[in-house]
Amino acid sequence: MSTSSENRVIGHWIAGAHRASTSGRTAPVYNPATGSVQAEVALADQAEIDEAIAAAEAGFRVWSGFSIAKRQTVLFAFRELLNARKQELAHIITAEHGKVVSDAMGEILRGQEVVELATGFPHLIKGAYSENASTGIDVYSIKQPLGVVGVISPFNFPVMVPLWFAPIAIAAGNAVVLKPSEKDPSAALWLAELWAEAGLPAGVFTVLQGDKLAVDGLLHSPVVQSISFVGSTPIAQYIYETASRNGKRVQALGGAKNHMLVLPDADLDLVADQAVNAGFGAAGERCMAISVVLAVEPVADELIAKVTERIAKLRIGNGAGQDGVEPDMGPLITDVHRDKVSSYVDIAEADGATVVVDGRGFTVAGHEDGFFFGPTLLDHVPTSSKAYTEEIFGPVLSVVRVASYDEGLALINSGEFGNGTAIFTNDGGAARRFQSEVQVGMIGINVPIPVPVAYHSFGGWKKSLFGDAKAYGVHGFDFFTREKAITSRWLDPATRALGDQGGINLGFPQNT
């Protein structure tokens, strides 16, 4: 693992321009495929946090005064620029995260769906009007932006998650302060440059690089009105409790332990394909990854054989590809995370699980220092093992054998998470029963990763979501606006002169 004192320092984006940090604090940014440090990222101090928030507040005062038509023009321009240059952004993601380029492109396209939703925002921020609700009185509502809003995004989706929140918040008239993961910070700056090119005023999109100090700065600032977060459950709970205590709106999306329930009538070739895709895509670093296959007997042995056969054909390597050939799976984000994933396999094995395919100690020729971990398949995993109950966030797929639909359903519903789940079956009645009975926020029927399209909303149940609002969709526009209800009476001079309106009445107003 190599380091260099000459590495560039990735700074902030404040008041519409790159801002070098003066904090003196940095963290390394690795190339996960090689294990080398390719840059340093600035870690903001309190002065830089205050400067970023103040710039956002100034930007909000300008932007919130823009007409809907002018705001929409900027959104459309951003959409076109992103569409034209997304390949460039995909390579930036791969260089710092490690996921293969096609997967990075998929991330961008799912984020772009939300941008496209946001371009149609005028319809979604309309108020309502009731004429003559009482005699001569009209009641109507208007929706207004919150002000400065904070977005804290995770390392695994450095573009998609910011695009879940920022376009909707900006369309609604807010200013956004984005705190990206310090593990892959460059994509956020690329987005900032694109917003500026699209015509967004300075300060409306701010990038604040940093660690917990920057997070806490957003949570405690009296200027920041809301926090949107995606990450692990412990951090989501901390953010929810801290931000709520400070009077902010919060949508904090946490971790997951997603199950795939396989009924005996399912197409096992389809199941095997989708289990591999959902378990090992992005090296398992997805909150929607399938990590447990609940195999209703007698299908487990046959399914394990099919999955094993497919794993053997997977190509693992540098996500950027080599000689025009892209691998199926790249490395994990850091060596620390790789070792944590490996420890869960150790735990499963010690608890009695069978390691069918072992990814521990996996290396790639020419990239021996990279943070690689091979696809891993476990069988007979005890449901009491931490390898079953805790989120691994790596390419580890566990098989748990169950005797019936009811046993499988009970296992899913007894878990502390409720993010995503899937059922594979050819029985429509069983699928319909499952969608009704399972206690999870997002459900796939013969679909392994049921991430909703942009005009629906993303979010789980239980310890997978803290706060009342899900991400994007109608939930997103409701979250980033607040409503005023107005009761209005304009007196008619003619009837007023006759004494038909007015007078003194100390009772509570009534609709008469």
KAQUI-V908674 format. One record per residue. N is the residue number from 1. PSI is psi in whole degrees, -180 to 180 (NA if undefined). Layout:
# KAQUI-V908674
n={N	N}
psi={PSI	PSI}
This chain:
# KAQUI-V908674
n={1	2	3	4	5	6	7	8	9	10	11	12	13	14	15	16	17	18	19	20	21	22	23	24	25	26	27	28	29	30	31	32	33	34	35	36	37	38	39	40	41	42	43	44	45	46	47	48	49	50	51	52	53	54	55	56	57	58	59	60	61	62	63	64	65	66	67	68	69	70	71	72	73	74	75	76	77	78	79	80	81	82	83	84	85	86	87	88	89	90	91	92	93	94	95	96	97	98	99	100	101	102	103	104	105	106	107	108	109	110	111	112	113	114	115	116	117	118	119	120	121	122	123	124	125	126	127	128	129	130	131	132	133	134	135	136	137	138	139	140	141	142	143	144	145	146	147	148	149	150	151	152	153	154	155	156	157	158	159	160	161	162	163	164	165	166	167	168	169	170	171	172	173	174	175	176	177	178	179	180	181	182	183	184	185	186	187	188	189	190	191	192	193	194	195	196	197	198	199	200	201	202	203	204	205	206	207	208	209	210	211	212	213	214	215	216	217	218	219	220	221	222	223	224	225	226	227	228	229	230	231	232	233	234	235	236	237	238	239	240	241	242	243	244	245	246	247	248	249	250	251	252	253	254	255	256	257	258	259	260	261	262	263	264	265	266	267	268	269	270	271	272	273	274	275	276	277	278	279	280	281	282	283	284	285	286	287	288	289	290	291	292	293	294	295	296	297	298	299	300	301	302	303	304	305	306	307	308	309	310	311	312	313	314	315	316	317	318	319	320	321	322	323	324	325	326	327	328	329	330	331	332	333	334	335	336	337	338	339	340	341	342	343	344	345	346	347	348	349	350	351	352	353	354	355	356	357	358	359	360	361	362	363	364	365	366	367	368	369	370	371	372	373	374	375	376	377	378	379	380	381	382	383	384	385	386	387	388	389	390	391	392	393	394	395	396	397	398	399	400	401	402	403	404	405	406	407	408	409	410	411	412	413	414	415	416	417	418	419	420	421	422	423	424	425	426	427	428	429	430	431	432	433	434	435	436	437	438	439	440	441	442	443	444	445	446	447	448	449	450	451	452	453	454	455	456	457	458	459	460	461	462	463	464	465	466	467	468	469	470	471	472	473	474	475	476	477	478	479	480	481	482	483	484	485	486	487	488	489	490	491	492	493	494	495	496	497	498	499	500	501	502	503	504	505	506	507	508	509	510	511	512}
psi={116	149	163	137	-9	8	142	154	123	120	-156	174	107	135	36	18	159	141	113	144	146	12	-26	1	135	167	150	145	118	158	106	-24	-27	-17	5	153	120	-13	173	146	137	146	113	146	-180	-34	-40	-36	-47	-40	-43	-45	-39	-40	-39	-39	-41	-40	-38	-41	-34	-52	-40	-18	-9	145	161	-42	-42	-39	-40	-36	-42	-42	-44	-40	-42	-42	-44	-41	-44	-42	-36	-28	18	-29	-41	-43	-37	-40	-33	-42	-48	-40	-31	-29	-42	-16	154	156	-40	-34	-39	-39	-39	-40	-45	-43	-37	-35	-36	-29	-38	-37	-44	-38	-43	-28	-23	25	-28	-37	-29	-6	17	147	-165	158	128	109	138	44	-38	169	115	7	130	145	130	164	151	150	131	155	160	-41	-123	128	147	139	126	113	156	171	-27	-22	77	-12	-48	-46	-47	-34	-14	-31	-50	-47	-38	-45	-44	-43	-37	-5	8	169	138	132	112	126	98	168	139	-10	-30	78	-12	-33	-34	-40	-36	-43	-40	-44	-38	-41	-43	-42	-31	-10	11	131	155	138	-16	-29	113	140	119	106	147	-173	-145	-31	-41	-41	-50	-32	-39	-40	-31	-12	130	-14	-37	124	-21	160	131	130	145	131	-153	158	-44	-40	-39	-41	-40	-45	-43	-48	-42	-47	-41	-39	-26	16	21	154	146	135	107	108	125	-154	-169	163	85	134	150	115	120	114	156	-22	0	156	104	-25	-43	-45	-45	-44	-48	-31	-40	-45	-47	-24	-32	-9	140	30	31	5	60	138	-13	7	145	123	-15	127	117	102	113	116	144	35	-10	-48	-46	-41	-42	-40	-42	-41	-42	-43	-40	-38	-40	-22	-5	141	125	132	-167	125	-23	-15	171	131	39	5	125	136	173	-29	141	-162	175	170	-38	165	-32	-44	-39	-44	-32	-43	-44	-37	-31	-34	-40	-44	-46	-45	-42	-28	2	1	155	125	101	-47	126	118	2	140	15	136	158	127	130	-10	46	-23	2	165	56	147	126	156	135	134	125	144	159	42	122	138	-7	-11	144	-25	-21	-42	-26	153	123	-39	47	179	63	118	122	137	127	124	129	158	-19	167	-46	-40	-41	-44	-42	-38	-44	-48	-20	-10	158	-16	160	49	-77	158	166	151	137	119	160	10	107	-34	-41	-41	-42	-39	-41	-47	-25	-37	-24	141	69	149	-28	127	136	135	106	24	120	-31	88	61	121	153	166	-29	-1	-170	150	130	150	-165	176	-132	15	-7	127	125	168	-17	130	177	145	-167	-160	-36	-41	-45	-35	-39	-40	10	159	149	141	132	130	128	121	135	126	116	138	116	-34	-49	-28	-39	-25	-1	17	-12	149	-153	169	130	112	0	166	137	135	154	101	NA}
